[in-house]
Amino acid sequence: MRLATAAEVEALRALRPIAQAGLRGTDAEAAKLRAEAKTRRAWTLCVGESLQRHTQFLRLAQGRLVIGAWELAMIPSLRSAAEAAWPELKARLERLTRLRFTGIELVPTDPPKPRDATLPPHLDAFAEVLTRLRKTGS
């Protein structure tokens, strides 16, 4: 292993940190997206199927979970239930995600769009392989 020359050391000193290169927001945004993805997966495990049918994780806002509910008549009861269950829910989410949460907020939202379970034929690779096999008679 050799030592760096004086010219190499000066060249390194001239480099700017990534944060000063205009990329600061990118790392923060990527970290927030990763945290939201972790929380979204953990939300479905923590709240159970019955609550999952009425709510959905929307986003993280400064450490607060923002949860949407589309049945307006249920929002007051969901809010009180969320406040009562928050310590236990927080512990579960923090254990699963290894993130820290400061609170929970329940807001009205549109219902989720139903997912289409079938892909168009040109996007379903398995259906395409079956079609080819049937054509060749194998």
N, CA, C and O of each residue as an XYZ file, in Angstrom:
552
protein
N       0.847     -1.170      0.000
C       0.000      0.000      0.000
C       0.893      1.234      0.000
O       1.856      1.319      0.762
N       0.561      2.184     -0.863
C       1.392      3.376     -0.958
C       0.663      4.572     -0.364
O      -0.561      4.567     -0.236
N       1.417      5.577     -0.010
C       0.850      6.817      0.508
C       0.446      7.716     -0.648
O       1.050      7.672     -1.719
N      -0.567      8.522     -0.431
C      -1.018      9.456     -1.466
C      -0.010     10.587     -1.606
O       0.596     11.031     -0.631
N       0.151     11.037     -2.835
C       1.048     12.168     -3.078
C       0.346     13.461     -2.689
O      -0.866     13.490     -2.479
N       1.123     14.519     -2.599
C       0.563     15.821     -2.233
C      -0.462     16.272     -3.270
O      -1.478     16.866     -2.909
N      -0.217     16.003     -4.537
C      -1.159     16.390     -5.600
C      -2.475     15.626     -5.458
O      -3.546     16.197     -5.664
N      -2.402     14.338     -5.107
C      -3.619     13.545     -4.931
C      -4.433     14.031     -3.739
O      -5.663     14.065     -3.783
N      -3.725     14.409     -2.665
C      -4.416     14.927     -1.481
C      -5.113     16.240     -1.824
O      -6.253     16.449     -1.408
N      -4.466     17.122     -2.566
C      -5.079     18.391     -2.964
C      -6.281     18.162     -3.875
O      -7.286     18.863     -3.765
N      -6.182     17.189     -4.767
C      -7.304     16.876     -5.655
C      -8.503     16.394     -4.847
O      -9.640     16.752     -5.151
N      -8.258     15.588     -3.826
C      -9.343     15.123     -2.971
C      -9.966     16.259     -2.166
O     -11.177     16.275     -1.945
N      -9.148     17.201     -1.730
C      -9.673     18.341     -0.967
C     -10.586     19.205     -1.838
O     -11.477     19.879     -1.322
N     -10.374     19.189     -3.124
C     -11.180     20.012     -4.029
C     -12.555     19.399     -4.291
O     -13.452     20.082     -4.785
N     -12.727     18.118     -3.965
C     -14.017     17.474     -4.181
C     -15.051     18.015     -3.202
O     -14.744     18.331     -2.053
N     -16.267     18.111     -3.686
C     -17.358     18.584     -2.828
C     -18.147     17.392     -2.315
O     -18.285     16.392     -3.020
N     -18.669     17.482     -1.092
C     -19.543     16.417     -0.606
C     -20.789     16.320     -1.477
O     -21.205     17.307     -2.083
N     -21.375     15.145     -1.537
C     -22.566     14.934     -2.358
C     -23.675     15.891     -1.949
O     -24.417     16.380     -2.801
N     -23.795     16.163     -0.660
C     -24.852     17.050     -0.181
C     -24.730     18.443     -0.793
O     -25.738     19.126     -0.975
N     -23.505     18.872     -1.113
C     -23.306     20.187     -1.712
C     -23.447     20.159     -3.228
O     -23.424     21.209     -3.870
N     -23.588     18.996     -3.796
C     -23.687     18.869     -5.245
C     -25.130     18.929     -5.729
O     -25.409     18.625     -6.889
N     -26.033     19.311     -4.864
C     -27.429     19.433     -5.256
C     -28.200     18.136     -5.171
O     -29.306     18.048     -5.703
N     -27.649     17.122     -4.515
C     -28.313     15.829     -4.417
C     -28.882     15.570     -3.026
O     -29.325     14.459     -2.737
N     -28.874     16.560     -2.181
C     -29.309     16.377     -0.796
C     -30.729     15.837     -0.713
O     -30.989     14.899      0.039
N     -31.642     16.411     -1.468
C     -33.036     16.007     -1.411
C     -33.260     14.576     -1.865
O     -34.171     13.905     -1.380
N     -32.455     14.113     -2.771
C     -32.637     12.779     -3.319
C     -32.514     11.711     -2.236
O     -33.333     10.794     -2.175
N     -31.502     11.823     -1.387
C     -31.319     10.841     -0.323
C     -32.467     10.895      0.670
O     -32.960      9.855      1.107
N     -32.891     12.086      1.028
C     -33.992     12.234      1.982
C     -35.290     11.687      1.390
O     -36.055     11.018      2.086
N     -35.539     11.965      0.127
C     -36.752     11.469     -0.518
C     -36.729      9.950     -0.628
O     -37.745      9.294     -0.401
N     -35.585      9.397     -0.972
C     -35.473      7.940     -1.083
C     -35.677      7.283      0.283
O     -36.329      6.243      0.381
N     -35.126      7.883      1.330
C     -35.307      7.342      2.672
C     -36.770      7.406      3.086
O     -37.279      6.477      3.714
N     -37.453      8.500      2.739
C     -38.864      8.622      3.086
C     -39.693      7.578      2.337
O     -40.597      6.976      2.916
N     -39.394      7.360      1.061
C     -40.114      6.346      0.286
C     -39.899      4.950      0.848
O     -40.830      4.147      0.902
N     -38.655      4.658      1.272
C     -38.381      3.350      1.881
C     -39.144      3.196      3.190
O     -39.701      2.133      3.465
N     -39.171      4.255      3.998
C     -39.884      4.204      5.273
C     -41.377      4.012      5.043
O     -42.022      3.250      5.764
N     -41.933      4.695      4.045
C     -43.363      4.545      3.755
C     -43.684      3.145      3.240
O     -44.723      2.582      3.582
N     -42.802      2.584      2.424
C     -43.026      1.232      1.911
C     -42.996      0.214      3.060
O     -43.831     -0.689      3.113
N     -42.035      0.363      3.977
C     -41.975     -0.520      5.138
C     -43.241     -0.402      5.975
O     -43.811     -1.402      6.410
N     -43.667      0.832      6.190
C     -44.842      1.074      7.030
C     -46.100      0.528      6.373
O     -46.961     -0.035      7.050
N     -46.214      0.689      5.061
C     -47.386      0.176      4.345
C     -47.487     -1.343      4.499
O     -48.572     -1.871      4.742
N     -46.362     -2.044      4.359
C     -46.371     -3.504      4.520
C     -46.708     -3.890      5.956
O     -47.478     -4.822      6.188
N     -46.134     -3.178      6.913
C     -46.377     -3.486      8.324
C     -47.807     -3.146      8.731
O     -48.379     -3.823      9.585
N     -48.393     -2.112      8.136
C     -49.754     -1.700      8.479
C     -50.730     -2.860      8.276
O     -51.572     -3.131      9.132
N     -50.609     -3.530      7.150
C     -51.538     -4.623      6.860
C     -51.379     -5.770      7.862
O     -52.350     -6.460      8.171
N     -50.167     -5.973      8.367
C     -49.946     -7.034      9.352
C     -50.435     -6.633     10.746
O     -50.922     -7.475     11.500
N     -50.308     -5.372     11.080
C     -50.605     -4.909     12.442
C     -52.086     -4.683     12.723
O     -52.543     -4.935     13.838
N     -52.832     -4.222     11.751
C     -54.211     -3.819     12.054
C     -55.232     -4.940     11.891
O     -56.338     -4.837     12.422
N     -54.904     -5.964     11.199
C     -55.848     -7.061     11.015
C     -56.773     -6.830      9.835
O     -56.890     -5.723      9.309
N     -57.417     -7.896      9.443
C     -58.240     -7.882      8.232
C     -59.468     -6.986      8.355
O     -59.819     -6.296      7.398
N     -60.131     -6.984      9.517
C     -61.364     -6.198      9.641
C     -61.085     -4.701      9.545
O     -61.839     -3.974      8.898
N     -60.020     -4.236     10.174
C     -59.683     -2.813     10.080
C     -59.104     -2.474      8.715
O     -59.292     -1.366      8.213
N     -58.407     -3.416      8.122
C     -57.829     -3.203      6.790
C     -58.915     -2.949      5.748
O     -58.683     -2.238      4.770
N     -60.099     -3.528      5.953
C     -61.194     -3.315      4.998
C     -61.734     -1.889      5.031
O     -62.387     -1.459      4.081
N     -61.472     -1.148      6.111
C     -62.032      0.196      6.261
C     -60.993      1.307      6.219
O     -61.349      2.483      6.140
N     -59.720      0.952      6.271
C     -58.665      1.966      6.318
C     -57.540      1.606      5.374
O     -57.437      0.476      4.897
N     -56.691      2.599      5.114
C     -55.471      2.347      4.362
C     -54.405      3.334      4.794
O     -54.697      4.483      5.124
N     -53.165      2.871      4.787
C     -52.039      3.749      5.088
C     -51.868      4.702      3.914
O     -51.824      4.266      2.764
N     -51.769      6.009      4.194
C     -51.597      6.991      3.126
C     -50.162      7.487      3.022
O     -49.564      7.470      1.946
N     -49.611      7.936      4.167
C     -48.255      8.509      4.121
C     -47.740      8.707      5.542
O     -48.470      8.544      6.519
N     -46.463      9.063      5.625
C     -45.847      9.501      6.870
C     -45.667     11.009      6.782
O     -45.205     11.523      5.763
N     -46.023     11.707      7.829
C     -45.857     13.164      7.869
C     -45.167     13.522      9.179
O     -45.805     13.584     10.230
N     -43.863     13.755      9.110
C     -43.061     14.108     10.275
C     -43.220     13.092     11.399
O     -43.397     13.457     12.562
N     -43.155     11.830     11.042
C     -43.247     10.768     12.019
C     -44.658     10.346     12.383
O     -44.839      9.375     13.119
N     -45.651     11.048     11.888
C     -47.053     10.704     12.158
C     -47.583      9.824     11.041
O     -47.338     10.077      9.861
N     -48.313      8.786     11.430
C     -48.991      7.936     10.448
C     -50.246      8.663      9.996
O     -51.050      9.085     10.827
N     -50.419      8.813      8.714
C     -51.652      9.387      8.177
C     -52.415      8.228      7.543
O     -51.980      7.625      6.563
N     -53.570      7.944      8.142
C     -54.388      6.812      7.743
C     -55.678      7.334      7.134
O     -56.294      8.247      7.684
N     -56.090      6.778      6.023
C     -57.317      7.193      5.368
C     -58.449      6.223      5.639
O     -58.248      5.012      5.728
N     -59.655      6.786      5.770
C     -60.869      5.976      5.922
C     -61.915      6.545      4.975
O     -62.079      7.762      4.895
N     -62.615      5.691      4.267
C     -63.554      6.162      3.248
C     -65.013      6.070      3.694
O     -65.889      6.618      3.025
N     -65.286      5.405      4.783
C     -66.650      5.360      5.308
C     -66.780      6.465      6.353
O     -66.359      6.308      7.499
N     -67.370      7.584      5.936
C     -67.403      8.771      6.777
C     -68.097      8.539      8.112
O     -67.697      9.122      9.120
N     -69.110      7.714      8.140
C     -69.828      7.459      9.394
C     -68.944      6.746     10.419
O     -69.194      6.837     11.621
N     -67.924      6.044      9.955
C     -67.057      5.283     10.861
C     -65.877      6.087     11.383
O     -65.226      5.666     12.338
N     -65.587      7.230     10.781
C     -64.378      7.973     11.144
C     -64.335      8.343     12.627
O     -63.289      8.143     13.244
N     -65.404      8.871     13.243
C     -65.294      9.188     14.675
C     -64.964      7.976     15.544
O     -64.126      8.069     16.442
N     -65.610      6.846     15.289
C     -65.313      5.661     16.096
C     -63.914      5.117     15.795
O     -63.233      4.623     16.694
N     -63.489      5.207     14.538
C     -62.129      4.769     14.191
C     -61.088      5.662     14.863
O     -60.053      5.175     15.318
N     -61.358      6.970     14.928
C     -60.418      7.888     15.591
C     -60.267      7.552     17.067
O     -59.150      7.497     17.581
N     -61.378      7.329     17.748
C     -61.284      7.015     19.178
C     -60.613      5.662     19.392
O     -59.835      5.500     20.331
N     -60.902      4.704     18.541
C     -60.255      3.391     18.648
C     -58.757      3.498     18.367
O     -57.949      2.839     19.021
N     -58.392      4.331     17.394
C     -56.977      4.512     17.056
C     -56.222      5.148     18.224
O     -55.098      4.747     18.528
N     -56.831      6.132     18.874
C     -56.180      6.766     20.021
C     -56.007      5.779     21.169
O     -54.968      5.763     21.830
N     -57.021      4.959     21.405
C     -56.948      4.002     22.505
C     -55.920      2.904     22.233
O     -55.221      2.462     23.145
N     -55.831      2.475     20.998
C     -54.934      1.375     20.648
C     -53.552      1.858     20.214
O     -52.686      1.037     19.912
N     -53.326      3.171     20.175
C     -52.074      3.700     19.640
C     -50.830      3.138     20.317
O     -49.905      2.751     19.603
N     -50.742      3.064     21.651
C     -49.493      2.548     22.245
C     -49.138      1.136     21.761
O     -47.979      0.857     21.453
N     -50.120      0.264     21.696
C     -49.859     -1.102     21.240
C     -49.540     -1.139     19.745
O     -48.625     -1.842     19.317
N     -50.296     -0.383     18.961
C     -50.061     -0.330     17.521
C     -48.687      0.257     17.220
O     -47.963     -0.239     16.357
N     -48.340      1.314     17.938
C     -47.028      1.950     17.761
C     -45.910      0.950     18.042
O     -44.951      0.855     17.276
N     -46.031      0.208     19.134
C     -45.000     -0.779     19.484
C     -44.866     -1.843     18.400
O     -43.754     -2.223     18.034
N     -45.992     -2.324     17.887
C     -45.946     -3.333     16.816
C     -45.275     -2.784     15.565
O     -44.395     -3.421     14.986
N     -45.706     -1.590     15.154
C     -45.138     -0.992     13.933
C     -43.651     -0.723     14.093
O     -42.869     -0.986     13.179
N     -43.257     -0.200     15.249
C     -41.835      0.088     15.464
C     -41.010     -1.184     15.485
O     -39.875     -1.202     15.008
N     -41.578     -2.248     16.036
C     -40.856     -3.524     16.064
C     -40.689     -4.085     14.649
O     -39.632     -4.618     14.313
N     -41.728     -3.965     13.822
C     -41.670     -4.514     12.468
C     -40.839     -3.666     11.511
O     -40.149     -4.200     10.642
N     -40.903     -2.345     11.671
C     -40.237     -1.466     10.698
C     -38.896     -0.930     11.169
O     -38.078     -0.490     10.361
N     -38.667     -0.966     12.486
C     -37.471     -0.352     13.085
C     -37.441      1.157     12.829
O     -36.374      1.758     12.700
N     -38.633      1.751     12.760
C     -38.790      3.201     12.616
C     -39.425      3.740     13.889
O     -39.938      2.967     14.698
N     -39.399      5.061     14.081
C     -40.038      5.703     15.228
C     -41.231      6.508     14.743
O     -41.140      7.236     13.755
N     -42.355      6.372     15.449
C     -43.578      7.082     15.098
C     -43.988      7.983     16.253
O     -43.815      7.631     17.419
N     -44.536      9.154     15.916
C     -44.921     10.109     16.949
C     -46.421     10.150     17.188
O     -46.852     10.597     18.252
N     -47.224      9.705     16.249
C     -48.665      9.754     16.432
C     -49.386      9.172     15.234
O     -48.774      8.679     14.286
N     -50.703      9.243     15.305
C     -51.539      8.712     14.225
C     -52.633      9.733     13.927
O     -53.164     10.374     14.833
N     -52.957      9.871     12.663
C     -53.987     10.811     12.225
C     -54.903     10.087     11.244
O     -54.430      9.457     10.298
N     -56.187     10.175     11.464
C     -57.163      9.525     10.605
C     -57.879     10.596      9.792
O     -58.455     11.526     10.357
N     -57.844     10.469      8.472
C     -58.440     11.478      7.587
C     -59.371     10.800      6.586
O     -59.173      9.634      6.245
N     -60.391     11.530      6.112
C     -61.247     10.969      5.059
C     -60.473     10.835      3.751
O     -59.630     11.673      3.431
N     -60.758      9.795      3.011
C     -60.103      9.584      1.725
C     -61.047      8.822      0.805
O     -62.068      8.293      1.244
N     -60.700      8.775     -0.452
C     -61.475      7.989     -1.408
C     -61.185      6.510     -1.180
O     -60.091      6.155     -0.740
N     -62.140      5.659     -1.471
C     -61.867      4.214     -1.329
C     -60.809      3.780     -2.329
O     -60.683      4.374     -3.399
N     -60.056      2.756     -1.990
C     -59.038      2.280     -2.931
C     -59.696      1.694     -4.168
O     -60.793      1.138     -4.112
N     -59.006      1.831     -5.271
C     -59.509      1.250     -6.522
C     -59.306     -0.255     -6.470
O     -58.254     -0.723     -6.034
N     -60.300     -1.020     -6.910
C     -60.125     -2.483     -6.897
C     -59.020     -2.887     -7.858
O     -58.896     -2.347     -8.957
N     -58.229     -3.841     -7.422
C     -57.147     -4.336     -8.276
C     -57.702     -5.379     -9.226
O     -58.506     -6.229     -8.845
N     -57.258     -5.296    -10.468
C     -57.647     -6.291    -11.454
C     -56.702     -7.481    -11.303
O     -55.495     -7.354    -11.506
N     -57.253     -8.621    -10.952
C     -56.431     -9.799    -10.681
C     -55.842    -10.398    -11.948
O     -54.847    -11.120    -11.880
N     -56.430    -10.117    -13.095
C     -55.913    -10.700    -14.328
C     -55.148     -9.653    -15.121
O     -55.567     -8.501    -15.230
N     -54.039    -10.070    -15.660
C     -53.248     -9.196    -16.512
C     -53.733     -9.315    -17.948
O     -54.275    -10.350    -18.335
N     -53.546     -8.267    -18.741
C     -53.852     -8.402    -20.161
C     -53.011     -9.547    -20.747
O     -51.882     -9.771    -20.310
N     -53.553    -10.266    -21.726
C     -52.844    -11.441    -22.254
C     -51.415    -11.153    -22.695
O     -50.541    -12.004    -22.528
N     -51.161     -9.981    -23.251
C     -49.803     -9.706    -23.726
C     -48.833     -9.425    -22.582
O     -47.622     -9.406    -22.807
N     -49.334     -9.203    -21.345
C     -48.456     -8.973    -20.201
C     -48.333    -10.193    -19.292
O     -47.480    -10.216    -18.404
N     -49.158    -11.188    -19.498
C     -49.123    -12.376    -18.661
C     -48.209    -13.420    -19.306
O     -48.602    -14.110    -20.247
N     -46.989    -13.521    -18.786
C     -45.989    -14.406    -19.380
C     -46.409    -15.869    -19.283
O     -46.170    -16.646    -20.207
N     -47.024    -16.243    -18.184
C     -47.444    -17.630    -18.009
C     -48.495    -18.004    -19.053
O     -48.419    -19.076    -19.653
N     -49.471    -17.129    -19.271
C     -50.504    -17.401    -20.278
C     -49.874    -17.497    -21.668
O     -50.297    -18.302    -22.497
N     -48.870    -16.673    -21.907
C     -48.196    -16.704    -23.208
C     -47.478    -18.036    -23.428
O     -47.534    -18.594    -24.524
N     -46.811    -18.545    -22.406
C     -46.116    -19.825    -22.517
C     -47.132    -20.949    -22.739
O     -46.908    -21.825    -23.574
N     -48.244    -20.931    -22.001
C     -49.276    -21.954    -22.199
C     -49.833    -21.923    -23.615
O     -50.057    -22.970    -24.223
N     -50.054    -20.733    -24.135
C     -50.565    -20.600    -25.498
C     -49.581    -21.187    -26.500
O     -49.981    -21.901    -27.419
N     -48.303    -20.893    -26.329
C     -47.290    -21.443    -27.240
C     -47.232    -22.959    -27.158
O     -47.114    -23.632    -28.183
N     -47.316    -23.512    -25.933
C     -47.264    -24.958    -25.780
C     -48.470    -25.622    -26.430
O     -48.348    -26.681    -27.046
N     -49.633    -24.996    -26.290
C     -50.841    -25.558    -26.897
C     -50.746    -25.552    -28.418
O     -51.211    -26.482    -29.077
N     -50.141    -24.498    -28.975
C     -50.003    -24.407    -30.430
C     -49.067    -25.457    -30.963
O     -49.283    -25.988    -32.052
N     -48.018    -25.769    -30.206
C     -47.055    -26.774    -30.682
C     -47.513    -28.190    -30.373
O     -46.915    -29.149    -30.862
N     -48.556    -28.340    -29.575
C     -49.094    -29.671    -29.265
C     -48.306    -30.408    -28.225
O     -48.470    -31.619    -28.077
N     -47.439    -29.710    -27.485
C     -46.622    -30.381    -26.449
C     -47.371    -30.555    -25.176
O     -46.832    -31.098    -24.212
